[in-house]
Amino acid sequence: MGKYEDDYKKLLEKRSRLDTANRKIVGEDKLLNVNEEMGADFAVGGPIVDATRREEHDTDRAERVDTETGGFALGWVSLVFAVASWFIWPVLLGVTAAVLGFIAYRQGARALGGWAMAIGLIALALNLIIVPLYYAIT
């Protein structure tokens, strides 16, 4: 069985030598990928298009819309907390409205976030400053 293995190895070596002998030798490595730039040669008069793929563009736009929608939804929630802070639990709801309003402001809902922060902080200030002064005076 050893003789057959040796013969097989010699046959493989002979084939590899023949393959390398029949292969064309190219002078420089630049010529190995000759067909790589062929598409540019055929498109001489064609317009130049943007290289970004449509799928990537659509997913970026979808992510941006989701972010803006999340900001506006959070802005409305924080505005509801701010209005509610005038009637019940001004400290808790006022701080919550201010924090959520700031997050909504950072996510793109600038007007809603600003109003929520302002209304929540005014309710908080009224409860922490004006109400104790009222009880101190009376």
C-alpha positions, -999 to 999 in steps of 0.1 A, spaced: 0 0 0 29 23 5 39 21 -32 4 34 -42 6 63 -19 40 73 -32 28 70 -68 -2 92 -59 20 119 -43 43 119 -74 13 122 -97 0 152 -77 34 168 -78 36 163 -115 2 179 -120 11 210 -99 43 214 -119 24 212 -152 -2 237 -139 25 262 -130 43 257 -163 12 263 -184 1 294 -164 8 327 -181 32 349 -163 22 385 -160 49 411 -154 32 432 -128 5 426 -102 -16 454 -116 -24 434 -146 -39 405 -127 -72 423 -122 -76 437 -156 -114 433 -158 -119 452 -126 -124 487 -140 -141 476 -172 -175 490 -161 -161 525 -159 -149 523 -195 -183 515 -208 -200 542 -189 -181 572 -203 -211 593 -213 -234 582 -184 -244 604 -156 -227 601 -122 -250 587 -96 -248 588 -58 -230 557 -45 -252 552 -14 -276 523 -17 -313 530 -16 -318 504 12 -293 522 35 -310 556 27 -345 543 35 -334 527 68 -317 559 79 -348 579 71 -370 553 89 -347 555 120 -349 593 119 -387 593 117 -389 568 146 -367 591 167 -387 622 159 -419 604 166 -406 591 199 -396 627 208 -430 641 201 -448 613 219 -425 619 249 -431 656 246 -469 652 249 -465 629 278 -443 653 296 -467 682 289 -495 661 304 -474 656 335 -466 693 336 -503 703 335 -512 677 361 -484 690 384 -505 722 389 -533 701 405 -518 671 422 -483 662 435 -465 693 422 -431 682 434 -432 647 420 -450 655 387 -431 688 382 -397 672 384 -409 643 362 -423 668 336 -390 687 336 -369 656 331 -391 641 304 -394 675 288 -356 678 286 -354 643 271 -381 652 245 -362 685 238 -331 665 230 -349 640 208 -363 667 185 -396 679 201 -382 713 210 -414 732 216 -432 705 236 -401 698 256 -395 735 264 -431 741 274 -432 709 296 -399 719 313 -412 755 320 -446 745 333 -432 717 354 -405 739 369 -429 767 376 -453 743 394 -423 730 414 -411 765 423 -446 776 433 -450 746 456 -415 749 472 -413 787 475 -446 805 474 -468 780 494 -444 779 524 -442 818 523 -480 819 523 -482 797 554 -454 816 571 -473 849 566 -507 837 577 
